[in-house]
């Protein structure tokens, strides 16, 4: 066949190809390989001189053949021509690409620009950890499951992901810089029954607990804990640009949230209310990095305490470039409370990028008292099996064998067939919807 197919005709080819893959998977998983499936029935029936060995060997070869048909290589063979056809016939940006990942990115943008979508895998992402019953540390794990356009990141394994502290202050790292192992459920022995298994040890990785010091897991901000201070200098807090009417900022070395690796002084920032708006900001030029990654999301949080100094009135605002989150002093809970940029599309660089990028903390409209601020963490989030994570320690440090678990549900292959096979082929995902413009075969 030759000619110039329309987009609808290309999509029809795509559906027809995926229909073969999905029909094969459905037969292999539902009829042949599962419990009480054809292979299981055959194995249970084997007895005699010849069949237990020879027929079992033939069955194993048959399974291996089915597995090969459902591998990522075959899926890529089916889907690659579709992507190149899209690039050649439909995509303005991407027509000259020969790299399939670049074509996939151009196709993603084409779908987003034209309000196109495939059927969602309908994954329910767990964002609230189940903590171990004997945990010592009181920190948290933060998870981002949407991309910069707000679409669910569906190129991931639906399973229980377990995070276990493997290295603490007594086994190789400094206090508050603990390292956790991330491990998924056991993987299938081959490409059959993949949806009933997990990502396995191939997704085992290490993630560092974020802190205000330097080194692995350290904040990208200088002086994140407001420990470096000189009352006679300008600025008083190294690394920060200060705007405080009547000099309403100081350091408190008695009341602070927590220490950090390499700390010479444990302290917090103290803002005095009633004198006007107080703002501290840090520009990229003053940070510990000279540039940010345009293709990554970032985590920003700060700890606030209105209780010690009876802070009253006004609003606290945390800014990440062009994005911001606020809380009134009245609504702020007692003792140390966290304020963070919400984990949504705005955590991605392209959505908070601005001219003269900076990070800011501000108290406006105050009436009286003092507000304490500490442990302001800014760091790139880590990609683990398709979604992004940020592990943050609490006032009590993690200890070896502290655990956190997240259990996702949904995502069955037949729920979003086109999306599932993009993932299996290693191509990622496209914008998806429960009511897609491009329906499944």
N, C-alpha and C positions, 0 to 999 in steps of 0.2 A: 504494500500500500504506500502511496506517495501523495504529495499535495501539501496543503496548508490547513491543518485541522483547526477548528474553532476551539475556544476554551471549553465549551460544553463537550465537544468530542474528545478532547484530551482528558477531561474529567471522567468521561465514560470509559476510556481505556484504563484509567487509574482504578476505577471501581471494579472493572472486569478482572484486572490483575490481582487486586486484593481479594476478590471473591474466591479465586483459586487458592490463594494462601490460606484464607480463613476457613474455607470448606475442608481443606486438607487438615488444618489444625483441629477443627471440630471433630472430624472423623478419628484422627489419631488420638486426641485426648479423651473424647467422649465414648468411643467404641473400642479402641484397641488397647490403650496403655493404662487406663485407670484401674482401680480396684474392681474386680469382677469383670474386667474387660477381656477381649479376645485373647490377648497374650497371657493374662492371668489364668483364664480357663484352660488354655493349652498347657501351661506349666503344671497346673494342679493335676492334669490327667496323665502326665508322662510316667510310664513304667515299662519295664521290659529290658531287652538287651541293646537295642539300637536307638530307640526314640529318646531316652533320657539324655543322651549325649548329642547325637546328630540332629534331632529335631529341635532340641534346645538351642543348638548352635545356629540353626537356620532361623529360628525365631529371634535370636539376638541380632543377626544380620539384618533381618527385616526391620527390627526396631531402629537399628542404626541408620537404615535407609530412610525411614520416616523422619528421624531426627534431623538428618541432613537436609531434607526438604523444607524443614521449618527453621533452619538456621538463619542467622543475620545475613550471610552471604547470598543465599537465594532471595531473601526479601529485598536486599539491595539490588540484585539483578532485575527484579520485577519493577522496582520503583525508580531506579536511576534514569531509564529512558523517559519516564513521565516528566521528571524534573528537567531534563535537557530539552524535551519538547516544549515545555512551558517557557524555558529560557529563550528558545529560538522563535516561538510563535507569539507569545503573550507578553513577556516581561520586558519593559523598557529598560529598567535597571537590572542587569543580570544577563542580558542577551549575549554579552561577550565573555561571560565567565565560563571557565572550563573546570573550576573547582566546585565539586558538588555541594560543599558546605556553604560556599558563597551563593550558589544558586538557591539553596534552601533558605538562606537569609533573605534573598530578594523575593522569593515566593511568600515568605512570612509577611514582608512589608506590602506585597501586592494584596494579600488577603486582608491585612489590616486597613490599608488605604481604601479598599473597595467594599468593606463590610462583609467579607466572605468568611466562612467558618466551616470546619469539619465538626462531626459529632464528638462531644466531650466524652472522655473516659469516665466521667462522673466519680472522681476520686474525692473522698472526704479526708482532708489532711488534718492529722492530729497536731494541735499546737499547744497542748497543755500536758506537760510531762507527768507520767506516773513515777513518783520518786520511790527509791528503795526504802524499806521499812527501817533500816539501820543507818540511813544516811547521816553523816555528821555535818557536811557543808550545807549552807542554806541559799546557794545561788540559784540560777535559772538558766534554761536553754531557750533561746529565741529562734523562731523559725519563720522564713519567708517562702511562700509557695506561689507567688504571682510575679510575673515579669514586669518590665518597665511600661508595658502597655496595659497592664492589669489582667492579662490572661493567665489562667492556671498553667503552671509548668508541669505538663503531663508526661514528660519523658522520665518516669521514675518507677521504681518497684513498689507495689502495694504490699506492705509487710509491717512487722514490728521492728523498729530500729532501736537498739539498745546502746546507750552510752555509759561506759564504766570508767571510773577514775583508775588509771594504771600507774601514774607517777605523781607523787605528792611531795611535800617539803622534806619528808624523811627518806625518800627513795630516788632523789635525783634532780628536783627542780626547787626553786624558791617558793616560799609560801605565797599563795594567791596566783601562782602561774602553773597550776596543775594541768596535767594532760590527760584527756579521756580517749578511749578507743570507741569508735563507732562500728557496730556490727549488725548486719541484717540477718534475716532468717536464712536457714540452710537453702542452698540452691538445688535445683533439680540436677540429676546426674547427666542429663542431656537436654535437648530442646523440647522434649515432650512434657506435658503437665506443668509448663513453666508458670502458669498463673496461680498454681496451688503452692508454689515455693517462693523463696525470697532471693535476694541478691547474693547471699552467701559471703564467704570470706573475701571474695574479690572486691567487695565494697568496704572491707575493713580499713579504717584509716584512723589517724590521730587528729584531735582538735584541741587547741590550747584554750585555757580559760583566760578571758580578757582581763586586763588589769591596767593600772595607771603608770606602771614602770616601763622600762625598756626591754628589748629582747622579744622572744616568741610570745605573742599574745598582748604585747604592749600597745597602749593607745598611740594613735598617730599624732595626737596633740602633745605639745610640750607642756610640762607642768600640769598634767591632768588632775593631779591631786591638790594643786595649789600649795605645794610644800616649799617651793623656792620663793622666798619673800624678803623684801627689804623695804622697810617703812619709809626710808629716806630716798629711795630710788624712784625713777619714773620710766617704765611702769613699776609698781610695787611688786606685782606678780610677774616673774619672768615669762616671756612668751605671749603675754596678753596685752591687748590694747584696752585701756580702762577709760570709762566715762562715768564719773561719780560726782554728783553735786556735793560740795562740802566735804569731799574726801571720805565718803561713806563706805569705804571698804577697809578691811583689816584681815589679819590671819588669826585663827583660833587653833592653838596647839593642844588644847584640852579636850575639845569635842570634835571628833571626826568620825567618818563612816568606817574606814578601814585603812590599813597600811598598804604598801605595794612593794614589789621586789626592788631592792636597791635604795629604799627610802632613807634619807638622812634625817628628815623631820616628818613626823606624822601630823597632819594639820588639815584644816578646811578653810574655805573662803567665807568670811563673815561680811554680809551686807547690812548696813544700818538703814532702817526705814524712816520715812517722814521727811526726807530731804530731796525728793525728786527721783527721777528714773536713774537706775544704775545699770550699766551695761559693760560686760567684758566680752571681747571678741578676739579670735585668733585667726589670722589670715594664713593662707597656704604657705606663704613665704616663711612663716614662723613655725610651721609644723615640722614633724620629723621626716616627712616625705616632701619631695619637690613636685610631685604630680599625682593625680588620682587615676584610677582605671575607668575609662568611659563605659566599659561593658560589665560593670559589677555593681551590686548593691552595697550600701554601707550602713553600719549600725551606730547610732548615737544615743547615749543616755547620760543622765546626771542624777545624783542623789541629793535630796533636799531635806532640810530639817527646820521646821518652824517652831518646834516645841521648846528647845533649849533657850532661845532668846525671845520667845513669845512674839514672833513676827505677826503683824496684823496689816490687813488691807492690801489691795492691789492684786496684780497678776504676775506670775513667773512665766517667761517665754523662753523656750529653747529653739534655736534656729540652726538648720543645716542648709547653708546656701539660701536658696529661694523658698525652702519649706520651713514650717514652724509648727510647734505644738505648745499649748498654753494650759496653765492650771491656775485658778484663783487661790490665794492664800486660805480663804475660807473653806475651799473644797479639799485642800491638801490634808492628808491624814496626819496623825501624830508621829513623832519620832522620824526616823529616816524613811523617806518615800522616793520612789523612782519616777522620773519623768523621761520619756523617750520618744523619739520620732516614731510614729506608728509604722508597723511592718506591713507596708503596702507598696504600691507602685512608686510612691514618692521617695523611697529609700534608694532607688536607682540613680546613678550619677546624672543621666540625661534629664531627669526630672527635678533635680535640685541644683544643677549647674547654674552659675550666674557670673556676671562680670565681677571681678574682685571677690572671688569666693572666700567665705569665712564661716566659722562656727561661733555662735553667740549664746550667752546666757544673760537674761535681763529681768529685773524686778521693777515694775512700773506701778504707779498709783498707791504706793505704800503709805501707811499712816504712822506706824510705830514698831518698836522691837527690832530684833535682828534675825536674819535668815542665814542659815549655814548651807554651804554648797560644797560638794566633794565628789571625787571619783567620776569625773566627766570623761567617758570613754568613747572614742571614735575609732572605728576599725572596719576594714573590709570584711564582709561576711564570707563564710566558707561553703563551697559547693560540695554536697555529699549526696550522691545518687539522685541528682536532678532537682533538689531544692536547696535553699541556702540557710545556714545556721550560724548563730553567735552564742557561744557559751560564756556566761558571766558569773564570776564568783560572788559570794555574799559576804556579809560581815564575819561569818564563821567560815574558815577555809575548807575546801573539799579535802577529803581523805581517801586513800586507796580503797577501792571497792564501793564507793558511793556510786549510785546508778540512777539513770533517767531513761524512761522508755516512752516511745511514741508509736501508736498503732493506727495506721491508715486503713481505710476500708474502701470498697468499690473497685473500680478500675478493671473489671473483667474484660477479656478480649472482645467479646461480642458487643460490649456496651458502646465502644467507639472503635470500630474496625479499622478505619483509615488511620486514625491516630495511633492505635496499638501497633500497627505494622510499620509506621514511620519510626516509632521507638525501637522496635525489634531490629530494624535495618540500621540503627545507629544514626538516624537523621534528625532526631529531636522531636519537635512537635510544631503544630500550626495553631493559629487562633481557633478556639473551639467554642461551642455553644450547645445548650440542650435542644435548641431549635436551629440546626445548622442550615446554611445555604447549600452546602454540598453534603447530601445524605449518604449514609452507608449503603453498600450493596446489599 
